Amino acid sequence: MLKKTYISWPQYIKALNKIVEHFQNSTEKFDVVVGLTRGGLIPAVYLSHALDIPMLPFNPHCLHADGSPRED
């Protein structure tokens, strides 16, 4: 079993800022940030604001294992 690592909010923001800096210094440009609905929305919104690009939520649980959509 993997051991959990706990970080403080300031450490979390510092890590996100490193990601922002990486993408700001990249020659590759992106149109959107995709945020997973199970734990990925907060960092996705942060990155979206920092990089000034839209964020789209994605719920991976709305798909079957083969990638086909589940029915409502």
C-alpha positions as a Markdown table, in Angstrom:
| # | Residue | x | y | z |
|---|---|---|---|---|
| 1 | Met | 0.0 | 0.0 | 0.0 |
| 2 | Leu | 1.2 | 3.5 | -0.9 |
| 3 | Lys | 2.0 | 5.8 | 2.0 |
| 4 | Lys | 0.2 | 9.1 | 1.8 |
| 5 | Thr | 2.1 | 12.4 | 1.8 |
| 6 | Tyr | 0.5 | 15.4 | 3.3 |
| 7 | Ile | 1.4 | 18.9 | 2.3 |
| 8 | Ser | 0.3 | 22.3 | 3.5 |
| 9 | Trp | -1.8 | 24.7 | 1.5 |
| 10 | Pro | 1.2 | 27.0 | 0.8 |
| 11 | Gln | 3.2 | 23.9 | -0.4 |
| 12 | Tyr | 0.3 | 23.0 | -2.7 |
| 13 | Ile | 0.1 | 26.5 | -4.2 |
| 14 | Lys | 3.9 | 26.5 | -4.6 |
| 15 | Ala | 3.7 | 23.2 | -6.5 |
| 16 | Leu | 0.9 | 24.5 | -8.7 |
| 17 | Asn | 3.0 | 27.6 | -9.5 |
| 18 | Lys | 5.8 | 25.4 | -10.6 |
| 19 | Ile | 3.4 | 23.8 | -13.1 |
| 20 | Val | 2.2 | 27.2 | -14.2 |
| 21 | Glu | 5.8 | 28.4 | -14.8 |
| 22 | His | 6.5 | 25.2 | -16.7 |
| 23 | Phe | 3.7 | 25.9 | -19.2 |
| 24 | Gln | 4.4 | 29.6 | -19.4 |
| 25 | Asn | 7.9 | 28.8 | -20.4 |
| 26 | Ser | 6.9 | 26.1 | -22.9 |
| 27 | Thr | 6.8 | 26.8 | -26.6 |
| 28 | Glu | 3.7 | 24.6 | -26.8 |
| 29 | Lys | 0.3 | 26.4 | -26.2 |
| 30 | Phe | -2.9 | 24.8 | -25.0 |
| 31 | Asp | -6.5 | 25.7 | -25.5 |
| 32 | Val | -8.0 | 24.3 | -22.4 |
| 33 | Val | -7.3 | 22.8 | -19.0 |
| 34 | Val | -9.2 | 19.5 | -18.3 |
| 35 | Gly | -10.1 | 18.9 | -14.7 |
| 36 | Leu | -11.1 | 15.5 | -13.4 |
| 37 | Thr | -14.2 | 15.7 | -11.2 |
| 38 | Arg | -12.7 | 13.5 | -8.6 |
| 39 | Gly | -10.1 | 15.7 | -7.0 |
| 40 | Gly | -8.9 | 17.6 | -10.0 |
| 41 | Leu | -11.2 | 20.6 | -10.2 |
| 42 | Ile | -9.3 | 22.8 | -7.7 |
| 43 | Pro | -5.9 | 22.5 | -9.4 |
| 44 | Ala | -7.6 | 22.8 | -12.8 |
| 45 | Val | -9.4 | 26.0 | -11.9 |
| 46 | Tyr | -6.1 | 27.4 | -10.4 |
| 47 | Leu | -4.2 | 26.6 | -13.6 |
| 48 | Ser | -7.0 | 27.9 | -15.8 |
| 49 | His | -6.9 | 31.3 | -14.1 |
| 50 | Ala | -3.1 | 31.5 | -13.9 |
| 51 | Leu | -2.7 | 30.5 | -17.6 |
| 52 | Asp | -5.8 | 32.5 | -18.7 |
| 53 | Ile | -7.3 | 29.6 | -20.6 |
| 54 | Pro | -10.7 | 27.9 | -20.1 |
| 55 | Met | -11.2 | 24.9 | -17.8 |
| 56 | Leu | -13.5 | 22.0 | -18.7 |
| 57 | Pro | -14.6 | 19.4 | -16.1 |
| 58 | Phe | -14.4 | 15.8 | -17.1 |
| 59 | Asn | -16.2 | 13.0 | -15.2 |
| 60 | Pro | -14.3 | 9.8 | -16.0 |
| 61 | His | -17.1 | 7.8 | -14.2 |
| 62 | Cys | -19.5 | 8.6 | -17.0 |
| 63 | Leu | -17.7 | 6.2 | -19.3 |
| 64 | His | -17.5 | 2.4 | -19.5 |
| 65 | Ala | -14.1 | 0.7 | -19.2 |
| 66 | Asp | -13.9 | 0.6 | -23.0 |
| 67 | Gly | -14.4 | 4.4 | -23.2 |
| 68 | Ser | -18.0 | 4.3 | -24.5 |
| 69 | Pro | -20.5 | 6.6 | -22.8 |
| 70 | Arg | -22.8 | 5.4 | -20.0 |
| 71 | Glu | -26.5 | 5.9 | -20.3 |
| 72 | Asp | -28.2 | 8.5 | -18.0 |
